[in-house]
């Protein structure tokens, strides 16, 4: 064990918890039992089998109110792995459930036996026929697919609110639709073909001309069974008419029986049945979608009505005018949305009865847009609109920022309303559909039903399609609360079916919550057909039992998860998973959601539990050490949970008083530390990585990997010892070279100036000279200490830098402070504030901190002429830029330097995070794998970013492509001939 290894017990929860009824039992502390563990490792290899308790617990929760702990998790890499697992399940009588994003809302991605991760190794999109079709792997998110398709002016039909996180495999398996898909643009209508692995292991590519012949040879009983079901359905005119009527409105409850009417061959029928089958009939290994035009000319309005009825009455008028989307939010939803960044605070004062419609028109050109706007204006003259608070405008706009804000509020329905639920309560998310003409009646009836059963009433939905969503929060640890929920569900399902002839699931698929009510909606005849479909395709019942079909009338009450209170920073989490695609450690250890899930399991346990001990032993590395601390999870989370900050809190908890004292001392003597660091870099550059790596490796083993950096290949040399000469007189700004740019120089072989030299030269060239204070050495933005959880060190440096910056540097804030590293800009502008004394907080408010990229875009570009642009440049926008909102400025500056500028589709946080990539190189390797593959797949003349350590990290990922600052590129591009 390393000398300074932290004690895992320092992270033991101190809040009172468990024991909860859904806690993991003590005997499971050792993880996957034998012989299951050994069998699968022998079959697949150790890297594909996750068997520790920490692994099992983090995969046990998803966005649903259910929680089932798997026996083992398989991380499948290819079709051979899937077939091998299927064969093993057949032979051993085991059960298999697939999980991709884990954003499904009713337990479809949870299993009690073998859980197969089909996200990690199943991403990718291939554009076909100039964008009219796309071949997409099942682990690819909707957002990622649409990012690629946008370059061709196309997009996918399904557009669920969880597009940032949900994957195409899950979208098809649940027939998810979303804001605009309705019944004509959903997966069932736009899925051109699919590659399916059947439970028997047979692989069917429905696009192949001989697919039916091959299936008939491999699965004659299956083909005969599907054709027999087709003949039986078509021979019943009453059933045929009922099926057509049921699918006139959105419906994802049960198997898609109209596949037997729309398909003529077994393969065509199978393709239709796979849509909405929730992983119960086979594995969707690949999909080919027919794409739709991306109508870029958008006009939107958020319109406020006095009542839900008044809003619903307006929906048909906007539909008739050609609106692409008409979304409804009731008063409770609107008020809860104030938790979402950017939503007007005065919405909190909206009257309860107020209801809003988000109406959007999309057109292929400006003429079409103007025509839609004229039609919308005519509708507005007929409506009874209200403006209860000052922020309400009730007007259509083309402003993309305003439109984005509207959609952000709408898409955050589940998380914003759910995030404001009482602490410790479980959240149920349901949706249903009724004929659109009965929308107001159904909405009113739902709100009354919620109130009568003691639930907070809130409703939102896709009003254009008669599709409403609602939430229920209750304490699953209390039997009386569960009984209240059960009574509500019984009455709700009867109301939706018997009063409105509606769909119990419009777009979230059946799931565990509605499976017991399937026959209520479909009747015994159609339900019996669904059971026969399952038996025909999966005769041994190995796939996803009890997810879609269940004879138990109380199945929806089994496996309800408790949500114990955790640290206040994380407690609002409803485990939606929106954070996961942004997390750089997701493919290595844990995601933000999983870090919280593991924490909650500790709190379900009684004192002295071996489960808690086992989880704590793994939590240090899996959760704390391998968190980049970049807080991009906060940006992705609809309620702004900053799991990165929580991990920094945990790092602080692991520090001994002596470690905190040493950190504070290093801050006080940082000038000496900085000088030593620069000399060490210079010496290391002369010695070389080949000799240094064994030395640092030995030190890491002896001391602690999280304290001793590893010297990596492609590290830059030292920065020039002297900084460029500048004058205070006539300076337009104070230039603060970050300490990383005072220590590290440019990449080896770079033909231009060092970054401080470049910033000074290009600013002078533009007539906006900058001044570097002579006493910058020994100062820092405090991120070094803040990122590691050293509070005393952060306090020392935060106050020192603010006092210096406000003092003679900027003359009391009269000059802007330009910072040349985006993470340092973020640190100085925002992150130091909580650590300042009251007096220094007042000084900080008078400072204007400007990122060097913004300085270049706004102050220098208008005054410069590009002389020698390069042909192409690839950008790496940093995570700090996402927080600062200045990624567009990075592109603007780059476009002045290169004729072609590319931002990789898979761009993300590099996770180098100062020196974390040197402490845990595997973190950066995992985080950058996809982006690096894009970058290295072709030649670029320049590789640009705006943060030295991120540039170093990307050099590690791309085998030394020579990433450097866009300011250095700008100096080269505008240098006089």
Phi, psi and omega in degrees: 000137178302153186300319187249033180297130181289155179280119180302334184292344178294342179260007178297131181302140179259342180287149177295137180221203180351187001279138178260155184294336183258019179292155174287132183290148182308316181299346180271005183298336181276359176090212184295130181283161170273151007272003184302314182300309182296321180300311185288326176296318178294326183283319190245338186102152187294332183288345184256003183238115176262121189226358178286160178301319180301318178298314184293319182291319183291337176270358186278344183244145173221200184284358184269173177275009184253161182208114177231125183273120180289162174281330182200154176240127176254127176261089185288139180256333185205181182295329178298321178295318179299312181298322180295319179294318178300315181297318179297317180298319177300311186293326187255000181069037181260172181238150187230134174231141178264146176221130175247265183279336183070030178260359179294150194257004184221033172079015181294336185260023181237142178217163183254005182228257180263119177254130184248119176282115179242034174254308194304314185254018189233040180253156176140148179221137175239120181278132183241151173050050177057028176101352182288341174222162179213132174266121189230134178278155193291341180270006181277132179286157177300317180299317181296318179296316181292332176299316178290316183294332182300330179294342179255007181070030183229167175204169177279155177290307178297134179220063181297156181297338180268023186305331180295337186236324186290150185253161185293330176298316178290324179300315179290316183297336179252358187050043177297144182237285176116209192290322188239352190291319181058222179255000184247342182242013183279182183299321182299323183273337187248356176282111183281320180199169180208152170255123189237135170259114181283162180304334178285347185100351178294136180255127182240119172257106189291350180274345182289137181300328182259021184300319181292321179296317179294320179294320179298322178290320184278326187224066182298322180294321178297313181298315180297319181294319179294318180292325178294319177296321179298313181297321181294318180293314183293338179279357183244091184302324180295319178293318179301314180296322179295317179298314180298321180293319182297327184266009171288334171251168182297134182205118175236023182270117180084182177289152184282087186293336179287356172299331178285339177271326184273335180261145180253341181237164178304320181293318178295319177297316181298319178302315179293321181293329181295331179288119180083010183274353171058035177074015183265350183243346182165178180255126176277098185278336182198148178230150170237121182254143162281125182268172183234158179296138174270094180283107190276345183269107190240136172230130185223157176213146170251108188252134185251135182238156183290332183217165176296321180298319179294322178293316181296325180295335181278342186300311181300329180292318178288325175300315181294332179280354176099018180299137177283326180219139171225105186250140184249139173222124180277178186300317180296322178296314181298317182292322179293334184291349179296346175292340184275131180303131178097344178283133182305133182295332184287354173298336179299339181262008180295140175300150185300325184283346182302138177226141181242148170244127171265112185247132181224135174246139177230136184224157180282343182208173184292327178298316177296321178298315180296322178296317178296320181295324176294319179295319179295321179298321178295321179295319183301327181293342183263359190256154175261093182258155179230158177227075187290338180228158188299332185286346183286129179247332181053044182223148176282146181220155172255357184294117186295327180292317179295317180298318178299323177294320177300312183291327178298318178295318182293316184289344181272014183308306184296313187282325180288312178292317179294324180293340179263010179293161176301141182302139177085002181262152178271148184246127174254132176242122180232157173217153177210168180227147175228164173307130186308330181294342183252019184301311183297317180297316181292319179298317179295317180296321179296314180298321178295319180294318178299314181296320183294330179266008174083018177260147173298127185275125176205138180216143174210171177163182182269084189299328181300336185244013179067026186251115181247147178240148176210163183234148175229130177242129178205164182269104184289352178275351183252119181305323180294324178292320178296320178296322177297317177298317181297319179296319177299312183298319178301313183287321179299313183296320177295319180297311183298322183275309189279327181271322187246355185050047185262183176261128179289339172223119181267324183209359181262001181069162190305295179068178184292336186282331183251349180310319180292345183254011183300314182291331177301317180282315191265342183083164186295325183295307181292324180295321178297324176297322180294319176298323179290326175299313180300317181292326181290316185274324183233070188298334181266357175063040183274341188259122170045057177296145175071007179277316183247325180240133180202127180281345184284117181292347179248022182298330182288352179260358181269133176082013177298134186264144170273157177234082180300150178293130176244193179309140187304327181298328185252350188300328179292351184302129175253013174063038182287332178087005179299335182286338195293318181298334181277345188281124182288344181262004188300326180267002181250306184228272184228163176254170177304315178302315183292327177298321179285320178302315179296321179297318180295325178294323176302324183278349173279344189273151174284168179299141178077013184291134174293338178294314178299317180299316180295320179293320179295323180299327181268338190294327183303309180280311187297325186250311190274306185294323185263016169275125180291340179072018184278346177062024172292340175298326178296322179290325181281332183285125181298339177248014169071031178288127182257087180291332176300317178296323178297318179294326175295322175301318181292324175300319178298319182296332181278346181287142171277160176305325180293320179297320177296322179295317180296319180296317179295323178294321178295327177292319180293329182248039187291336179298319177290322178298315180298315181297317180295321180296318180295319178295323179295320178296317179297317179294318180298324179296325178285323182288316179100149184295328185299323179274328185284325186301317177297326180293310180293328178297317178295319179296322180296319180293324183282323186263288179176129182301332183275001179245329185252117180291152174263132178282126189251159171294161177069016175286142179284168174277189183282153175290156175305142183293324181262139175273156182297150180284134177221165180237140178286322182297127178081003181291138177275342181199159171270131180255123180250101175289123181297156184298328179295329178275351171269346181256312183259139176267189179289170178296153180301135178085001180292130187277352186260197182278165168295164183298312177302319178297320181293316180298317180295315184293314184287329176292318178296319181299325181276000182077020178234068186296151180241159181237131176261117178300142183289345184252029178290332180303137180088002175247162185199160179285355178084359180298328179307313182277320182299317184293335182261000177082019177272096188290318182294319177296321178297317180298317181300307186285324180301314181290323179296314184292322180293318178298317180293316183295318182287330185289235189286344178300300185257005180055054177073029177087009182285333177253144176289152179254109182268126184244135190260018174220125189299322180293328178286325173301313179299318180298313182289325184281326189229311194285339179285339192304313182297345185259002183273151170291159178306320180294319180286335173295321178296319177296319182300323180297338181269353181276147171245103181264124185237128175290144184299331178292319177294318177304315181293316184293319188266327186256328187261315185306316181297345185248009184239156176240128177286125184253317185224073177290150173275168183288316185214150177217140174249139185252148169236089175294132184276164179293328177298326177296325176297319178293321182280339181076025183248020174299323176300325179293325176302316180293320180300316179293318180297323180292341174278348184253340186217147180286331177235127179239128184236131168252118183304143178298328182261026179297144179195186179295133180281345178066012176290324165047061182077260177242007183297328177292341175271338176277324180222079184300332180296335179292311178294321179301318180289316185295326187260001189304311184289316179297317180297323178297321177294316184295317185276357180284347180211172179272138169233144178283336180213144178238111195238147173207206181205035176205121191300316184287331173293323177296319177297316179299317179291330173294321176298321184287331187247020177059045171076046179289348176087047176296138178211176185287145176295336175292324176293321177295322180295321178297318179294318185290334183253006180294130181302144181295000000 
